[in-house]
Amino acid sequence: MQGFFVVLSFLIWGGIWFWFVKKRIGRGLFLSNVLGAIVGLVAATMLLGAITPAPTEEEKVAQETARRDKDAARAKAQAIADAESAAKKAEEDKLKDRSTMAAIICTNYVERALKSPKSADFPFGNAEGGTQRFADQRYKIRSYVDAKNAFGAEIRTWYVCDIQYKSGEDFDMRSWSVKQLKFEQ
């Protein structure tokens, strides 16, 4: 039924437009077209608003149901997209090389184990002896630290740090667990 009124309003719009162009006494063709289009649109819209019946209760329920179904489908699609994005990020996170951060985190644990942590001096690369990367974000770091011992003498001590990334921010020590920290003499 609404389709009938829409077609009727288009016919009225076109009729008024045509009438303005045909009866353009003293107006140019361009001005008549513009006035006809505007007046016809306003008249057709007002007529459509005046004669279109209000939706029935069944139509209101159907519209509300359709809106809810559309919202639910949109929410489901968003949830699927979010899950796929999270899975992709998790997969990329598993493959990310964190060997540099592992070496830095190891230096924090080494400093905690020293007698004089403030005197600790690590090599520039933090993994002078090398880094091995294993599955599941596990790393073995071999490096040294120059620090003062209990007698105040500065000595170089080599260490091996076996560390694994769990989850969270790379730079947060709580995101890592040290499996083994061994000092070599």
C-alpha positions in Angstrom: 0.0 0.0 0.0 2.8 2.4 0.8 4.3 1.8 -2.7 1.1 3.1 -4.2 1.4 6.4 -2.3 5.0 6.8 -3.2 4.2 6.3 -6.9 1.3 8.8 -6.5 3.6 11.4 -4.9 6.1 11.0 -7.8 3.3 11.6 -10.3 2.1 14.7 -8.4 5.7 16.0 -8.3 6.1 15.5 -12.0 2.7 17.0 -12.8 3.4 20.2 -10.8 6.9 20.4 -12.4 5.5 20.0 -15.9 2.7 22.5 -15.2 5.3 25.1 -14.0 7.4 24.7 -17.1 4.4 24.8 -19.4 2.9 27.9 -17.8 6.2 29.9 -17.5 4.7 33.2 -18.3 7.5 35.8 -18.1 10.0 33.3 -16.6 12.8 31.7 -18.4 13.0 27.9 -18.9 15.8 27.4 -16.3 13.9 29.4 -13.6 10.7 27.5 -14.4 12.4 24.1 -14.1 13.9 25.1 -10.7 10.7 26.5 -9.3 8.7 23.5 -10.7 11.1 21.0 -9.1 11.1 22.7 -5.7 7.3 23.4 -5.5 6.5 19.9 -6.9 8.8 18.2 -4.3 7.3 20.2 -1.4 3.7 19.6 -2.5 4.3 15.8 -3.1 6.0 15.4 0.2 3.2 17.2 2.1 0.6 15.2 0.3 2.4 11.9 1.0 2.7 12.8 4.7 -1.0 13.7 4.9 -2.5 10.7 3.1 -0.1 7.9 4.1 -1.8 5.8 6.7 -0.1 5.1 10.0 1.6 1.7 10.2 -0.6 -1.0 11.8 0.4 -2.8 15.0 1.6 -5.8 12.9 3.8 -3.6 10.7 5.3 -1.9 13.8 6.1 -5.3 15.3 7.5 -6.5 12.0 9.7 -3.4 11.7 11.0 -3.7 15.3 11.7 -7.4 14.8 13.5 -6.7 11.5 15.6 -3.9 13.3 16.5 -6.3 16.1 17.4 -9.1 13.7 19.6 -6.6 11.7 21.3 -5.4 14.9 21.9 -9.0 16.1 23.4 -9.9 12.7 25.6 -6.8 12.8 26.7 -7.6 16.4 27.4 -11.3 15.4 29.4 -10.2 12.4 31.4 -7.7 14.6 32.1 -10.4 17.2 33.3 -12.8 14.4 35.5 -10.1 13.0 36.9 -9.3 16.5 37.6 -12.9 17.2 39.4 -13.3 13.8 41.4 -10.2 14.5 42.3 -11.4 18.0 43.3 -14.8 16.6 45.5 -13.2 14.0 47.1 -11.0 16.5 47.7 -13.9 18.8 49.3 -15.9 16.0 51.5 -12.9 15.0 52.4 -12.5 18.7 53.6 -16.1 18.9 55.9 -15.6 15.9 57.3 -12.3 17.1 61.0 -12.3 17.8 61.6 -10.9 21.3 65.2 -11.8 21.7 66.4 -8.3 22.3 63.8 -7.7 25.0 64.6 -11.1 26.5 68.2 -9.9 26.8 67.2 -6.7 28.5 64.9 -8.4 30.9 67.7 -10.9 31.8 69.9 -7.9 32.7 67.3 -6.9 35.3 67.3 -10.4 36.9 71.2 -10.5 36.8 71.3 -7.1 38.6 69.1 -8.4 41.3 71.4 -11.3 41.9 74.6 -9.2 42.2 76.2 -8.1 45.4 76.6 -4.5 44.0 73.9 -4.0 41.4 74.6 -0.3 41.0 78.1 -1.1 39.7 76.7 -3.4 37.0 78.0 -2.6 33.5 76.5 -4.8 30.6 77.8 -4.9 27.0 76.1 -2.7 24.5 74.2 -5.5 22.7 73.2 -7.1 26.1 73.8 -10.5 24.6 77.5 -10.6 23.9 77.7 -14.3 24.0 74.7 -14.8 21.7 71.0 -15.5 21.8 69.2 -18.7 21.0 65.5 -18.7 20.3 63.4 -21.8 21.0 59.7 -22.6 20.5 57.0 -21.0 22.6 58.9 -17.7 23.0 61.7 -19.2 25.0 65.2 -17.7 24.8 68.7 -18.6 26.1 70.9 -15.5 26.5 74.6 -15.8 27.1 76.4 -12.6 28.1 78.5 -11.0 30.8 78.4 -8.3 33.4 81.2 -6.2 34.8 80.4 -5.5 38.5 82.1 -5.2 41.8 82.2 -8.3 43.9 81.9 -8.6 47.7 85.5 -7.3 48.1 85.0 -4.2 45.9 87.0 -5.5 43.0 85.4 -5.2 39.6 85.2 -8.5 37.8 83.7 -9.8 34.6 81.1 -12.6 35.2 79.5 -14.6 32.4 76.0 -15.7 32.8 73.4 -17.8 31.0 69.8 -16.8 31.3 67.0 -19.1 30.2 63.8 -17.0 29.9 60.4 -17.4 28.5 57.8 -14.8 27.4 54.3 -15.5 28.8 52.0 -12.7 27.7 51.4 -9.0 28.2 53.7 -6.1 27.5 57.1 -7.1 26.3 58.9 -4.6 28.6 57.1 -5.7 31.7 59.1 -8.1 33.8 55.9 -9.8 34.9 55.3 -10.9 31.3 58.5 -13.1 31.5 59.5 -16.1 33.6 63.1 -17.0 34.2 63.6 -20.7 33.9 67.2 -20.6 34.9 69.9 -18.0 35.7 73.3 -19.5 35.9 76.6 -17.6 36.5 79.8 -19.1 35.1 83.2 -18.7 36.8 
